[in-house]
Amino acid sequence: KPDFLPARINLVSTLFISGHFDEALAGGQAVLKDNPNEYRMLYIVGEILLRKGDKENANKYFSKVSKIAPDFKQVRKHLSEQ
């Protein structure tokens, strides 16, 4: 398990983009266990949950992102659609 945060984020992003949602979700949750305020990973996990049809939990992640990184533009779109 790599401890280099950017590499872990890239791995989860690649899994997500490749459609491996379950593996990406597991990886994202592992990153968040070690880095609970990593807003980029919170956002990616929210996106994964949204793609899996879990809008309620996705929105919880998006809300966390908006509190930690209020200027993170990508999350505003999701929160405005609630």
Secondary structure as a PSIPRED ss2 file (coil, helix, strand):
# PSIPRED VFORMAT (PSIPRED V4.0)

   1 K C   1.000  0.000  0.000
   2 P C   1.000  0.000  0.000
   3 D C   1.000  0.000  0.000
   4 F C   1.000  0.000  0.000
   5 L H   0.000  1.000  0.000
   6 P H   0.000  1.000  0.000
   7 A H   0.000  1.000  0.000
   8 R H   0.000  1.000  0.000
   9 I H   0.000  1.000  0.000
  10 N H   0.000  1.000  0.000
  11 L H   0.000  1.000  0.000
  12 V H   0.000  1.000  0.000
  13 S H   0.000  1.000  0.000
  14 T H   0.000  1.000  0.000
  15 L H   0.000  1.000  0.000
  16 F H   0.000  1.000  0.000
  17 I H   0.000  1.000  0.000
  18 S C   1.000  0.000  0.000
  19 G C   1.000  0.000  0.000
  20 H C   1.000  0.000  0.000
  21 F H   0.000  1.000  0.000
  22 D H   0.000  1.000  0.000
  23 E H   0.000  1.000  0.000
  24 A H   0.000  1.000  0.000
  25 L H   0.000  1.000  0.000
  26 A H   0.000  1.000  0.000
  27 G H   0.000  1.000  0.000
  28 G H   0.000  1.000  0.000
  29 Q H   0.000  1.000  0.000
  30 A H   0.000  1.000  0.000
  31 V H   0.000  1.000  0.000
  32 L H   0.000  1.000  0.000
  33 K H   0.000  1.000  0.000
  34 D H   0.000  1.000  0.000
  35 N C   1.000  0.000  0.000
  36 P C   1.000  0.000  0.000
  37 N C   1.000  0.000  0.000
  38 E C   1.000  0.000  0.000
  39 Y H   0.000  1.000  0.000
  40 R H   0.000  1.000  0.000
  41 M H   0.000  1.000  0.000
  42 L H   0.000  1.000  0.000
  43 Y H   0.000  1.000  0.000
  44 I H   0.000  1.000  0.000
  45 V H   0.000  1.000  0.000
  46 G H   0.000  1.000  0.000
  47 E H   0.000  1.000  0.000
  48 I H   0.000  1.000  0.000
  49 L H   0.000  1.000  0.000
  50 L H   0.000  1.000  0.000
  51 R H   0.000  1.000  0.000
  52 K C   1.000  0.000  0.000
  53 G C   1.000  0.000  0.000
  54 D C   1.000  0.000  0.000
  55 K H   0.000  1.000  0.000
  56 E H   0.000  1.000  0.000
  57 N H   0.000  1.000  0.000
  58 A H   0.000  1.000  0.000
  59 N H   0.000  1.000  0.000
  60 K H   0.000  1.000  0.000
  61 Y H   0.000  1.000  0.000
  62 F H   0.000  1.000  0.000
  63 S H   0.000  1.000  0.000
  64 K H   0.000  1.000  0.000
  65 V H   0.000  1.000  0.000
  66 S H   0.000  1.000  0.000
  67 K H   0.000  1.000  0.000
  68 I H   0.000  1.000  0.000
  69 A C   1.000  0.000  0.000
  70 P C   1.000  0.000  0.000
  71 D C   1.000  0.000  0.000
  72 F C   1.000  0.000  0.000
  73 K H   0.000  1.000  0.000
  74 Q H   0.000  1.000  0.000
  75 V H   0.000  1.000  0.000
  76 R H   0.000  1.000  0.000
  77 K H   0.000  1.000  0.000
  78 H H   0.000  1.000  0.000
  79 L H   0.000  1.000  0.000
  80 S H   0.000  1.000  0.000
  81 E C   1.000  0.000  0.000
  82 Q C   1.000  0.000  0.000
